[in-house]
Amino acid sequence: MTTTFPDQAAGVPPAPAGPAATQVRQPPARWARRLLRGRESDQPWVRPALLALLTATALLYSWGLGRSGWANAFYSAAVQAGSTSWKAFFFGSSDASNFITVDKPPASLWVAEIFVRLFGLNSWSVLVPQALEGVAAVGVLYATVRRWFSPGAALLAGAVFATTPVAVLMFRFNNPDSLLVLLLVLGAYATVRAVENASTRWIVWAGVFVGFGFLTKMMQTFLVVPAFALTYLLAAPAPLRRRIGQLLLAGAAMLVAAGWWVAVVELWPKSSRPYIGGSQNNSVLNLIFGYNGFGRLNGNEAGSVGGMGGAGGTSGRWGATGLTRMFNSEMGGQVSWLIPAALILLIGGLAFGWRAPRTDRTRAALALWGGWLLVTGITLSLAQGIIHPYYTVALAPAIGAVIGIGGTGLWHRRGQFAAALLLAMALAATTAWAYVLLNRTPSWHPWLRPLVLLLGGAAIVALILSLVLSVPLARRAAVVMAAVSIVAGATGPAAYAVATASAAHTGAIPSAGPTGFGGPGRGFAGGPGPGRGFAGGGWMNGFTGGGFAGGSIPPGTSPGGPAAQGGTAGLAGGFGRRGGAMFGRTAGGLGGLLNAGTPSAALVTALRADAGRYIWVAAAVGSNSAAGVQLATGDPVMAIGGFNGTDPTPTLAQFQEYVSQRKIHYFMGGGGMGMAMGGGQPSGTASAITAWVQQNFSQTTIGGTTVYDLTTPAG
């Protein structure tokens, strides 16, 4: 039987550490029995409570999942491509003819593509993998916290994580963040196992999990590495030299797990693989260190469509930066509900264990999860490049773990003045901040605000009175007060979580909660009046106060002509409540920069006719202009310029060669942007191709969409 490390909170000494500790494999029947019954030392309620948590999480993440349709059609189209072409599967191509890849590594696509190959292409087969990853992540977080702490701490950690609004959003959506979070939590589990016995095997596994996380979302994955390494270096029961050597091995494992795909792509002849989307020179290294790397920190992202304000100072291209960013109108409702309490409990827990032995597990756990929370939170707060609100899902496991470990630890010490005071402060901060967040949407369930104040106030008063009067709380009274405290802290985020699960989410930048992007008129919400472009302020610095108003966008930014056709005027396409409306919306259902459209039946019929004679049934500027059409027809559509329409591919000469070889049937006008908005200049490649097509081929309209038949030159 595997050596078990009893719950530290119960005061039981840990099992022997070091290489001499014996480990015996548990028979399969014992594993199954333990899965159903839990540890032999657990109370009867523990395993049913865990199963209830996982069941509730599964329902929250999967109920009504199909209402979101293709969700992020950009990734759904890539899944469709990878389910029909193994080459597209490996590279993460946007289309089965392998013209260009998505702007992320393909690991998250691989999971969905396997589901689609097994169950066919539909909304559920695309979205269910993320829901399952979310349930698995909650279960792994529970297991990680439970190894060293009480069942109550582990259950609380899992519940906080599961009901964080942005976690509900991401585990019901097909962005790469869901797999990223699961792999990072697995890395934390492996780190905890490694610390127990100074295990080389487990610390290497931690590196492997982080490395595979890199193949999901590149350099964001590495934000947890300082916390993992520091925890192991601080607390593993082995000589310093051995700990350093083991960390070097883990680093090597991480590089191998992250680098094998990169090496294959870089060594593969460029002429026989797709263009690397998001790069400016068809190199995955450029994507790693540029658009998806240091550009996210300093704002220098070639090909980005960030705000026009530019990076620098306290204002990045995607909004104001600073240590309060996680609490602003865009980020706050996503994740910040319990951050104040987590910081208070983290400081308190570290203070109580300051003089503990080096290998103290409580301090090690707080270093692990607290380091994860601080490094990731500060990086997202200060980054001046592209940072979307849903990126904050990476904070959710750390918040849950710190709340579970720190909260239960101080609760067991509540008879001490300092511990009770810290608990009261954490509860007061949670109550006050929940009121502020709920007050940002005053018309949405206004009764929630007084309820949160009532519950939180009652728990705080009871805790302070028991401390001041020096009256030990009876067991039942303590249980009631703890329950009231938990309900007070959970009411706000749980309500947002249910609202998130109850709504459809589409487009590239979804948002959790009842209003999307923090309230009316925020971010891309269309501003205080019609036709106001990027009005409303707060989310994209440089577009505040009107943006491109007046019903048009700068000439050359739309393949269909100098102004966007149909939809809301100009760039005011707006996200609306769920980030699902078109950005630069056009007639005919092509979509725009941040969301795909639904093509008409007439267009689908025309594209499917003789589709087998062409490599691409159509071409359009921007991946989302192509994605909806590709999903509707099932045939490859060329996305000129990649996601933003700003990647320098294909060149005009290459496109002309494709046309002369009759590899492309139609060019679809009116979609995409083809504009590097960070510099305010149209993309030369997209503009040149658009102008050439307009000059040499006749325009016609099919089902409301402007198209050009590239097999029939004008005249």
C-alpha positions in Angstrom: 0.0 0.0 0.0 1.3 3.5 -0.9 2.6 5.3 2.0 -0.1 7.6 3.4 0.7 10.9 4.9 -1.9 11.7 7.5 -3.7 15.0 7.7 -1.3 17.5 9.2 -4.2 19.6 10.6 -5.0 16.6 12.8 -1.6 16.8 14.4 -0.5 13.3 13.3 3.2 13.1 12.5 4.0 12.7 8.9 5.3 9.4 7.5 9.0 8.8 7.2 10.7 10.9 4.6 13.5 10.3 2.2 14.6 7.4 0.0 14.2 4.8 2.8 10.4 5.3 2.9 8.8 2.1 1.5 6.1 2.1 -1.1 4.0 -0.9 -2.0 1.6 -0.8 -4.9 -2.1 -1.2 -3.9 -4.0 -4.0 -5.6 -6.6 -2.8 -8.2 -9.5 -3.9 -6.0 -8.2 -1.8 -3.1 -7.9 1.2 -5.4 -11.5 0.8 -6.5 -12.7 0.4 -2.9 -10.8 3.5 -1.8 -12.2 5.4 -4.7 -15.8 4.7 -3.5 -15.2 4.8 0.3 -12.2 7.1 0.6 -9.5 6.8 3.3 -10.2 4.3 6.1 -9.7 7.2 8.6 -12.3 9.4 6.9 -15.6 10.1 8.5 -18.6 8.6 6.6 -19.7 11.9 5.2 -16.4 12.7 3.4 -16.7 10.6 0.3 -20.4 11.4 -0.3 -19.5 15.0 0.1 -16.7 14.8 -2.5 -19.0 12.9 -5.0 -21.7 15.5 -4.5 -19.1 18.3 -5.2 -18.0 16.6 -8.4 -21.5 15.8 -9.5 -22.7 19.4 -8.9 -19.6 20.6 -10.8 -20.4 18.4 -13.7 -23.9 19.7 -13.9 -22.8 23.3 -13.6 -20.3 22.9 -16.4 -22.4 20.8 -18.8 -26.1 21.7 -18.3 -27.5 23.3 -21.5 -24.0 23.4 -23.0 -25.3 23.2 -26.5 -26.9 26.6 -26.3 -23.5 28.2 -27.0 -23.3 26.5 -30.5 -19.8 26.6 -31.8 -18.7 29.0 -28.9 -15.4 30.2 -30.2 -15.8 29.3 -33.9 -12.1 30.1 -34.5 -11.1 27.0 -32.5 -14.1 25.0 -33.5 -13.2 25.4 -37.2 -9.7 24.1 -36.3 -11.2 21.1 -34.5 -13.3 20.4 -37.6 -10.1 20.6 -39.7 -8.1 18.3 -37.4 -10.9 15.8 -37.3 -10.5 15.2 -41.0 -6.8 15.7 -41.6 -4.0 14.2 -39.4 -1.7 16.9 -40.7 -4.1 19.6 -39.6 -4.4 17.7 -36.3 -0.7 17.8 -35.6 -0.1 21.4 -36.6 -3.3 22.9 -35.3 -4.3 24.1 -38.7 -7.4 26.3 -39.2 -8.4 24.4 -42.3 -8.0 20.8 -43.5 -5.9 22.0 -46.5 -3.4 23.4 -44.0 -3.0 27.0 -45.1 -2.4 28.5 -41.7 -2.5 27.4 -38.0 -4.3 28.9 -35.1 -2.2 31.3 -33.0 -1.8 28.9 -30.1 -0.1 25.4 -29.9 -2.5 22.6 -30.6 -2.7 20.5 -27.4 -6.2 21.7 -26.4 -7.4 21.1 -30.0 -6.1 17.5 -29.9 -8.5 16.6 -27.0 -11.5 18.0 -28.8 -10.5 16.5 -32.2 -10.3 13.1 -30.6 -13.9 13.5 -29.3 -15.1 14.7 -32.7 -13.4 11.7 -34.4 -15.3 9.4 -32.0 -18.7 11.1 -31.8 -18.9 13.3 -34.9 -18.8 17.1 -35.3 -21.4 18.9 -33.2 -21.5 21.5 -30.4 -21.4 18.9 -27.6 -18.4 17.0 -29.0 -16.5 20.3 -29.2 -17.5 21.6 -25.8 -17.8 18.6 -23.5 -14.1 18.0 -23.3 -13.6 21.3 -21.6 -16.4 20.5 -19.1 -14.7 17.2 -18.3 -11.4 18.9 -17.9 -13.0 21.2 -15.4 -14.5 18.4 -13.3 -11.1 16.7 -13.4 -9.3 19.9 -12.3 -11.7 20.2 -9.3 -11.0 16.6 -8.4 -7.3 17.0 -8.6 -7.3 20.2 -6.5 -9.3 18.3 -3.9 -6.8 15.4 -3.9 -3.9 17.8 -3.7 -5.2 19.7 -0.7 -6.5 16.6 1.0 -3.0 14.9 1.0 -1.9 17.3 3.7 -5.0 18.8 5.2 -8.5 18.0 6.4 -11.4 16.9 4.1 -13.1 20.2 5.0 -10.2 22.2 3.7 -10.1 20.1 0.5 -13.8 20.4 -0.1 -13.8 24.1 0.5 -10.9 24.6 -1.9 -12.7 22.6 -4.6 -16.0 24.4 -4.1 -14.4 27.8 -4.3 -12.6 26.8 -7.5 -15.6 25.2 -9.1 -17.9 28.2 -8.5 -15.5 31.0 -9.5 -17.4 32.7 -12.3 -14.6 32.7 -14.8 -13.9 29.0 -14.2 -17.6 28.3 -15.0 -17.2 30.3 -18.1 -14.0 28.7 -19.3 -15.0 25.1 -18.6 -18.1 25.6 -20.7 -16.1 27.2 -23.6 -13.6 25.9 -26.1 -10.6 28.2 -25.5 -7.3 26.6 -24.5 -7.5 27.8 -20.9 -9.5 24.8 -19.6 -6.8 22.3 -20.4 -4.1 24.7 -19.3 -5.7 25.0 -15.8 -6.0 21.2 -15.5 -2.4 20.7 -16.4 -1.2 23.3 -13.9 -3.2 21.7 -11.1 -1.7 18.4 -12.0 1.7 20.0 -11.8 0.8 21.3 -8.3 -0.3 17.8 -7.3 3.0 16.3 -8.5 4.9 19.0 -6.7 3.1 18.1 -3.4 3.9 14.4 -3.9 7.5 15.3 -4.6 7.9 17.4 -1.5 6.7 14.5 0.7 9.6 12.2 0.0 12.0 14.4 -2.0 10.8 12.2 -4.9 12.7 12.7 -8.2 10.0 10.9 -10.1 7.3 13.2 -8.9 9.2 16.5 -9.4 10.0 15.4 -12.9 6.3 14.7 -13.5 5.6 18.3 -12.3 8.0 19.5 -15.0 6.2 17.3 -17.6 2.8 18.7 -16.7 4.0 22.3 -17.0 5.7 21.4 -20.3 2.5 20.1 -21.8 0.8 23.2 -20.5 3.2 25.1 -22.7 1.8 23.2 -25.7 -1.6 24.6 -24.7 -1.0 28.3 -24.2 2.8 28.8 -24.4 4.6 31.1 -21.9 1.6 31.9 -19.6 2.2 28.3 -18.3 5.6 29.3 -16.8 4.0 31.7 -14.3 3.6 28.8 -11.8 7.2 27.6 -12.1 8.6 30.0 -9.5 6.1 28.8 -6.9 6.7 25.1 -7.7 10.4 25.5 -7.6 10.5 27.6 -4.4 8.2 25.2 -2.6 10.3 22.2 -3.5 13.6 24.0 -2.7 12.2 25.1 0.7 10.4 22.1 2.0 11.6 18.8 0.4 13.3 16.6 3.0 16.7 16.2 1.2 20.1 17.9 1.2 20.2 21.2 -0.7 22.5 19.8 -3.4 20.1 17.0 -4.1 17.1 19.4 -4.2 18.9 21.6 -6.7 19.8 18.6 -8.9 16.3 17.3 -8.9 14.9 20.8 -9.9 17.4 20.8 -12.8 16.1 17.4 -13.9 12.5 18.7 -13.6 13.5 21.8 -15.7 14.9 19.5 -18.4 11.8 17.4 -18.4 9.7 20.6 -18.8 11.8 21.7 -21.7 11.5 18.3 -23.4 7.7 18.2 -22.9 7.3 21.7 -24.2 9.9 21.6 -26.9 9.4 18.4 -28.9 6.5 19.9 -30.9 8.3 23.2 -31.3 11.4 21.4 -32.6 9.4 19.3 -35.1 7.6 22.3 -36.4 10.8 24.4 -36.8 12.6 21.6 -38.6 9.7 20.8 -40.9 10.2 22.3 -44.3 8.1 25.5 -44.5 7.0 24.7 -48.0 5.2 21.6 -46.8 3.6 22.7 -43.6 1.0 25.4 -42.8 2.0 29.0 -42.0 2.4 29.5 -38.2 -0.5 31.8 -37.4 0.2 34.8 -35.2 3.9 34.9 -36.3 5.3 37.5 -38.6 7.9 35.2 -40.3 6.3 31.8 -40.3 8.3 30.7 -37.3 6.9 29.1 -34.1 9.8 30.8 -32.2 8.6 34.2 -33.3 5.1 33.2 -32.0 6.6 32.0 -28.7 8.7 35.0 -27.9 6.7 37.7 -29.7 2.9 37.6 -30.0 2.3 35.0 -27.3 5.4 35.8 -25.3 7.1 39.0 -24.2 4.7 41.0 -26.3 2.0 40.2 -23.8 4.2 41.8 -21.1 5.5 44.9 -22.9 2.7 45.5 -25.5 5.0 45.2 -28.5 3.0 42.7 -30.4 3.5 42.8 -34.1 0.2 42.1 -35.8 -1.9 42.8 -32.7 -5.2 44.5 -32.9 -4.8 46.2 -29.5 -5.9 49.7 -28.6 -4.3 52.7 -30.3 -3.0 54.2 -27.1 0.2 52.2 -27.2 2.0 50.7 -24.3 3.8 52.6 -21.5 3.2 54.0 -18.1 0.2 52.7 -16.3 -1.9 52.2 -19.4 -1.4 49.3 -21.8 -2.8 48.8 -25.2 -5.6 46.7 -23.6 -6.5 48.9 -20.7 -5.2 50.5 -17.5 -2.5 48.4 -15.8 -1.6 48.4 -12.1 -2.0 46.3 -8.9 -5.7 47.0 -8.8 -6.4 45.6 -12.3 -7.9 42.3 -11.0 -10.5 44.4 -9.2 -11.6 46.7 -12.0 -14.9 46.7 -13.9 -13.6 44.2 -16.5 -11.7 41.7 -14.3 -13.4 42.1 -10.9 -16.6 40.1 -11.4 -14.7 37.3 -13.1 -12.4 36.2 -10.3 -11.8 38.7 -7.5 -14.6 37.9 -5.1 -12.4 36.0 -2.7 -9.0 37.5 -3.5 -9.0 39.9 -0.5 -9.8 37.1 1.9 -7.2 34.9 0.2 -4.5 37.5 0.7 -5.4 38.0 4.4 -5.5 34.2 5.0 -2.2 33.8 3.2 -0.5 36.4 5.3 -2.0 35.0 8.5 -1.1 31.4 7.7 2.5 32.3 6.9 2.8 34.4 10.0 1.6 31.6 12.2 4.0 29.2 10.6 7.0 31.5 10.4 9.1 29.6 12.9 8.1 26.2 11.9 10.7 23.6 10.7 11.9 24.0 7.1 9.8 21.0 5.9 6.6 22.3 7.6 3.8 21.3 5.2 1.3 24.1 6.0 3.9 26.7 5.1 5.0 24.7 2.0 1.4 24.5 0.8 0.9 28.3 1.4 4.1 29.0 -0.5 3.0 26.8 -3.4 -0.5 28.2 -3.8 0.2 31.7 -2.5 3.2 32.0 -4.9 1.0 30.8 -7.8 -1.6 33.4 -6.9 0.8 36.3 -6.4 3.0 35.8 -9.4 0.2 35.1 -11.8 -2.0 37.9 -10.5 0.8 40.5 -10.5 1.9 39.5 -14.0 -1.7 39.8 -15.4 -2.1 43.1 -13.6 1.0 44.8 -14.9 1.1 43.3 -18.5 0.7 45.9 -21.2 -0.1 43.6 -24.1 -3.2 41.5 -24.9 -4.8 40.5 -21.6 -8.4 39.3 -21.7 -10.7 39.0 -18.6 -11.0 35.3 -19.0 -7.2 34.8 -18.5 -7.9 35.2 -14.8 -9.2 31.6 -14.7 -5.5 30.7 -14.0 -6.0 32.3 -10.6 -9.0 30.2 -9.6 -7.2 27.1 -8.3 -4.8 29.1 -6.2 -7.6 31.2 -4.7 -9.5 28.0 -3.8 -6.5 26.3 -2.2 -5.5 29.3 -0.1 -9.1 29.8 1.1 -9.4 26.1 2.0 -6.0 25.8 3.7 -5.8 29.2 5.3 -9.5 29.4 6.3 -9.7 26.0 8.0 -6.2 26.4 9.6 -7.2 29.7 11.3 -10.6 28.3 12.2 -9.0 25.6 14.2 -7.1 28.4 16.0 -10.2 30.6 16.4 -9.7 30.6 20.2 -6.6 32.7 19.7 -7.1 36.4 19.4 -4.9 36.8 16.3 -6.5 34.0 14.4 -10.1 35.1 15.2 -9.2 38.7 14.2 -7.8 37.5 10.9 -10.9 35.4 10.2 -13.1 38.4 11.0 -11.0 40.6 8.7 -11.2 38.1 5.9 -15.0 37.7 6.3 -15.4 41.5 6.5 -13.3 42.0 3.3 -15.3 39.3 1.5 -18.6 40.8 2.5 -17.7 44.3 1.6 -16.1 43.4 -1.7 -19.1 41.2 -2.7 -21.4 44.2 -2.1 -19.2 46.4 -4.3 -19.2 43.8 -7.1 -22.9 43.2 -6.9 -23.5 46.9 -6.8 -21.9 47.2 -10.2 -25.0 45.6 -11.7 -27.6 47.2 -9.4 -30.6 46.1 -11.5 -29.6 42.4 -11.4 -31.2 40.7 -8.4 -30.9 43.7 -6.1 -31.9 41.6 -3.0 -28.5 39.8 -3.2 -26.7 42.8 -1.8 -28.6 43.1 1.5 -28.5 39.3 1.9 -24.8 39.2 1.6 -24.4 42.1 4.2 -26.9 40.3 6.6 -25.1 37.0 6.5 -21.6 38.4 6.6 -22.5 40.8 9.3 -24.1 38.1 11.5 -21.1 35.8 11.2 -18.6 38.6 12.0 -20.6 39.8 15.0 -20.8 36.2 16.4 -17.1 35.6 15.9 -16.1 38.9 17.6 -18.6 38.4 20.5 -17.2 34.9 21.1 -13.7 36.4 21.2 -14.5 39.4 23.3 -16.6 37.5 25.8 -14.1 34.7 25.9 -17.0 32.2 25.4 -15.9 29.1 23.6 -18.4 28.2 20.9 -20.3 25.0 21.4 -19.8 22.5 18.5 -23.2 23.0 17.0 -22.9 26.8 17.3 -19.5 26.7 15.7 -20.8 24.6 12.8 -23.6 27.0 12.2 -21.3 30.1 12.3 -18.9 28.4 9.9 -21.8 27.5 7.5 -23.1 31.1 7.6 -19.7 32.5 6.9 -19.2 30.2 3.9 -22.6 31.0 2.6 -22.0 34.7 3.0 -18.7 34.5 1.0 -20.1 32.1 -1.6 -23.4 33.9 -2.4 -22.0 36.5 -4.8 -19.7 34.3 -6.9 -22.2 31.4 -6.9 -24.9 33.7 -8.2 -22.6 35.0 -11.0 -21.6 31.4 -11.7 -25.2 30.3 -12.2 -25.8 33.4 -14.4 -22.8 32.4 -16.4 -23.9 28.8 -16.9 -27.4 30.0 -17.8 -26.4 32.0 -20.8 -24.9 31.3 -24.3 -21.4 32.4 -24.9 -19.9 32.9 -28.3 -17.0 34.9 -29.8 -13.4 35.3 -29.1 -13.7 37.2 -25.8 -16.4 35.8 -23.6 -17.2 37.2 -20.2 -18.7 35.7 -17.0 -21.5 37.1 -14.9 -24.8 38.7 -15.8 -23.7 41.6 -17.9 -20.4 40.9 -19.7 -17.4 43.2 -19.3 -18.5 44.7 -16.1 -21.7 46.6 -17.0 -23.4 48.6 -19.8 -21.2 50.7 -21.9 -18.0 49.0 -20.9 -15.3 47.8 -23.2 -16.6 46.9 -26.6 -20.2 47.3 -25.5 -21.0 50.1 -27.9 -20.7 53.0 -25.6 -23.3 55.5 -24.4 -25.0 55.9 -27.8 -25.4 54.2 -31.2 -22.5 54.2 -33.6 -19.9 55.1 -30.9 -17.4 52.4 -31.8 -15.1 51.5 -28.9 -16.9 53.8 -26.4 -17.6 53.2 -22.8 -14.0 53.3 -21.7 -12.0 51.2 -19.3 -11.3 48.1 -21.4 -9.2 49.3 -24.3 -7.2 52.4 -23.7 -7.0 54.6 -26.8 -10.5 53.7 -27.9 -12.3 55.4 -25.1 -14.6 58.3 -25.8 -16.0 57.2 -29.1 -13.5 55.2 -31.1 -14.4 55.0 -34.8 -17.7 56.7 -34.7 -20.0 57.7 -37.5 -20.7 54.4 -39.2 -17.5 53.7 -41.0 -14.1 52.4 -40.5 -10.9 53.7 -42.2 -10.6 52.9 -45.9 -9.0 49.6 -46.7 -9.9 47.9 -43.5 -12.7 45.9 -45.0 -12.5 43.7 -48.0 -15.9 44.7 -49.0 -15.1 48.4 -49.4 -14.3 51.5 -47.4 -17.0 50.9 -44.8 -18.4 47.9 -43.1 -21.7 46.8 -44.5 -24.8 46.2 -42.4 -24.7 45.4 -38.7 -23.9 48.2 -36.3 -22.1 51.1 -37.7 -18.3 51.0 -38.2 -16.4 49.2 -35.5 -19.4 49.5 -33.2 -20.4 45.9 -33.9 -20.1 45.5 -30.2 -20.0 42.5 -28.0 -23.4 43.1 -26.4 -24.1 41.1 -23.3 -22.0 38.0 -24.0 -19.3 39.1 -26.3 -21.1 37.3 -29.0 -22.0 40.0 -31.5 -19.7 40.7 -34.4 -16.8 43.1 -34.3 -16.9 45.0 -37.6 -20.0 43.0 -38.5 -20.8 42.6 -42.1 -23.8 41.6 -44.2 -24.3 38.0 -45.2 -23.2 36.3 -42.0 -19.5 36.2 -42.6 -18.7 37.6 -39.1 -15.9 39.9 -38.3 -12.7 40.0 -36.2 -14.0 38.5 -33.0 -16.8 36.2 -34.0 -17.9 34.1 -36.9 -21.2 34.5 -38.6 -23.7 32.0 -40.0 -23.7 31.9 -43.8 -26.9 31.7 -45.8 -28.1 28.4 -47.2 -27.6 29.9 -50.7 -24.0 30.6 -50.0 -23.4 27.2 -48.5 -25.0 25.6 -51.6 -22.9 27.6 -54.0 -19.6 26.8 -52.1 -20.4 23.1 -51.9 -21.0 22.9 -55.7 -17.9 21.3 -57.2 -16.1 21.6 -53.9 -14.0 18.6 -54.7 -12.3 20.4 -57.5 -10.7 23.0 -55.3 -8.2 23.0 -52.4 -10.2 25.9 -50.8 -13.8 26.5 -51.6 -13.3 30.1 -50.6 -10.9 32.7 -49.1 -11.7 35.5 -46.7 -9.7 38.0 -44.7 -9.5 36.9 -41.1 -10.0 33.5 -39.5 -13.5 34.3 -38.1 -14.7 35.4 -41.5 -13.6 32.0 -42.7 -14.6 29.9 -39.7 -18.4 30.1 -39.9 -18.4 29.3 -43.6 -16.0 26.3 -43.0 -18.1 24.9 -40.2 -21.3 25.2 -42.3 -19.8 23.7 -45.5 -17.4 21.2 -44.0 -14.9 22.3 -46.6 -11.6 24.2 -46.2 -11.7 28.0 -46.3 -8.5 30.0 -46.6 -8.1 32.6 -43.8 -6.0 35.3 -45.3 -3.8 36.9 -42.6 -4.8 34.5 -39.9 -6.9 35.4 -36.9 -6.4 39.2 -37.0 -6.0 39.4 -40.8 -2.6 40.8 -40.1 -0.3 37.9 -40.6 1.7 38.5 -43.8 0.4 35.4 -45.7 -0.3 34.8 -48.4 1.6 37.4 -50.4 -0.2 38.9 -53.3 2.1 36.8 -55.7 1.3 33.6 -53.8 -2.4 34.3 -53.9 -2.3 35.1 -57.6 -0.5 31.7 -58.1 -3.2 29.9 -56.2 -5.9 31.6 -58.3 -4.1 30.8 -61.6 -3.9 27.2 -60.5 -7.6 27.2 -59.7 -7.1 26.2 -56.1 -9.6 28.7 -54.7 -13.1 29.0 -56.0 -14.5 32.2 -54.4 -13.2 35.3 -52.6 -15.7 36.5 -49.9 -15.8 40.2 -49.4 -17.1 42.1 -46.4 -15.5 40.1 -43.6 -12.4 40.4 -41.4 -10.3 43.5 -40.8 -6.9 43.0 -42.4 -5.7 45.9 -40.2 -2.9 46.1 -37.6 -4.9 48.5 -35.4 -2.1 48.9 -32.9 -0.3 51.0 -35.5 -3.5 52.2 -37.2 -2.3 51.0 -40.6 -4.0 48.5 -43.0 -2.3 45.2 -43.5 -0.5 45.5 -46.8 -1.1 41.8 -47.7 -4.8 41.8 -47.0 -5.4 45.2 -48.6 -3.3 44.3 -51.7 -5.2 41.0 -52.2 -8.5 42.6 -51.7 -7.7 45.4 -54.2 -6.4 43.0 -56.8 -9.6 40.8 -56.5 -11.9 43.8 -56.8 -10.0 45.0 -59.9 -9.9 41.7 -61.7 -13.0 39.8 -60.9 -16.7 40.6 -61.0 -18.6 41.1 -57.8 -21.9 39.3 -57.2 -24.1 38.7 -54.1 -25.1 35.2 -52.9 -27.4 35.1 -50.0 -26.5 38.6 -48.9 -22.7 38.0 -49.1 -20.5 39.7 -51.6 -18.4 37.1 -53.4 -16.0 37.1 -56.4 -15.7 34.0 -58.5 -11.9 33.6 -58.9 -12.3 31.1 -61.8 -13.9 33.8 -64.0 -11.9 37.0 -64.4 -13.8 40.1 -65.2 -14.1 40.9 -69.0 
